[in-house]
Structures are given as C-alpha cells and as structure tokens.
Amino acid sequence: MNYIAVFCGASMGNSPIYQEATIALGKWIAENHDGLVYGGGKVGLMGVLADQVLASGAEVIGVIPEALKNREMAHERLTELHVVANMHERKAQMIASANVYIAMPGGPGTLEEITEVISWGRIGEHTNPCILYNVNGYYDLLGKFYDKMVEEGFLTPADRDKILISESLDEIDQFIASYVPPMIRTYK
C-alpha cells in the first residue's frame, strides 16, 4: 500500500476537466488500495479529491496549517486531520507521511510543493516518485523547462527521467511500480 501525497488547489480551475480528472485520480487511489495524504481542506480540487477517496472506501489523511484551517475549511470527515503551525510543517508532514508525490493542476503553491519534493529527491531527502498529473496539457510548459535545464547542464538526463509528466493514470501506475530512486547527487 502506498500513501500518495497529492498537491492540488483550493479552487476548481476554469474547466470541468480538472474536476473530472480529480475524481478519476481519487477512484484510482482507492482502487489501488492506497491512501491519500493531502492539504486537509474541503474546498476546490482538494475537497473533490478527499470526498472521492473517502466515498471509494480508502483512507484520507489531511494536514492543514492553523492559519488556513478556517479559510480552506478543514474537512471534518477525514480518517485523520493534523493541524500544524505553518506551511513548512504542512509540507514536511505530507512528505514524511507519503511514499509517492503527485501534483494535480494548481497554482503557485502546488508548483512550489511538487518542486520541493523533486528537489529533495535529487539530494537524497527521500527516495520516492514525483509525478505531475498533466491534465489538459497543464504541465507541458514545465516539462519543456525541465528539458531546457538538461540542455543547459542544470539537470542531469537521469534526474529528468525521474520526473514523470503524464495525463495517463496507467502510465503513472507503471512509473510507480517500476520506480528506481536516482543516485544521490554529488558535487565536484
């Protein structure tokens, strides 16, 4: 069983495709007998995801900072809800509680969260897969930017291969099942 940390927004986005993909991800998590670790809110894609995973019979662990507890409307029906002091503690607890990290489409906070876990993986802070769920081509430009990092010598091709950007839950499932952690980055 995996605990999958999903980083996503407290808003829905402008297209129904994001909500549909979130529901599909929630069903996929439960069908794989995995658990969800997420930001603890009941609004936006966060709420849709938690509701779907719960409705499908799987565990949901929420982690929410005290300052956001009321603004993001903490979900009351979770398997566990952890209220932490700040965003740093939220991310640290989510990262420590999961062994797979997936970013749904979201705003700057979502991008910052998945970028941090990708970066931490490169230096050996964890050995888990990092995935960007590329709904509606949302992460296409970021994928090109990672490719530019390789081209310019700031990201190794091997490390780039450890970042999956995909719209296919089947491909995501295969990536997780066959994942081999990268070599810990060294400096010369």
Rosetta blueprint (number, residue, H / E / L):
1 M L
2 N L
3 Y E
4 I E
5 A E
6 V E
7 F E
8 C L
9 G L
10 A L
11 S L
12 M L
13 G L
14 N L
15 S L
16 P H
17 I H
18 Y H
19 Q H
20 E H
21 A H
22 T H
23 I H
24 A H
25 L H
26 G H
27 K H
28 W H
29 I H
30 A H
31 E H
32 N L
33 H L
34 D L
35 G E
36 L E
37 V E
38 Y E
39 G L
40 G L
41 G E
42 K L
43 V L
44 G H
45 L H
46 M H
47 G H
48 V H
49 L H
50 A H
51 D H
52 Q H
53 V H
54 L H
55 A H
56 S L
57 G L
58 A L
59 E L
60 V E
61 I E
62 G E
63 V E
64 I E
65 P E
66 E H
67 A H
68 L H
69 K H
70 N L
71 R L
72 E L
73 M L
74 A E
75 H L
76 E L
77 R L
78 L L
79 T L
80 E E
81 L E
82 H E
83 V E
84 V E
85 A L
86 N L
87 M H
88 H H
89 E H
90 R H
91 K H
92 A H
93 Q H
94 M H
95 I H
96 A H
97 S H
98 A L
99 N L
100 V E
101 Y E
102 I E
103 A E
104 M L
105 P L
106 G L
107 G L
108 P H
109 G H
110 T H
111 L H
112 E H
113 E H
114 I H
115 T H
116 E H
117 V H
118 I H
119 S H
120 W H
121 G H
122 R H
123 I L
124 G L
125 E L
126 H L
127 T L
128 N L
129 P L
130 C E
131 I E
132 L E
133 Y E
134 N L
135 V H
136 N H
137 G H
138 Y L
139 Y L
140 D H
141 L H
142 L H
143 G H
144 K H
145 F H
146 Y H
147 D H
148 K H
149 M H
150 V H
151 E H
152 E L
153 G L
154 F L
155 L L
156 T L
157 P H
158 A H
159 D H
160 R H
161 D L
162 K L
163 I E
164 L E
165 I E
166 S E
167 E L
168 S L
169 L H
170 D H
171 E H
172 I H
173 D H
174 Q H
175 F H
176 I H
177 A H
178 S L
179 Y L
180 V L
181 P L
182 P L
183 M L
184 I L
185 R L
186 T L
187 Y L
188 K L
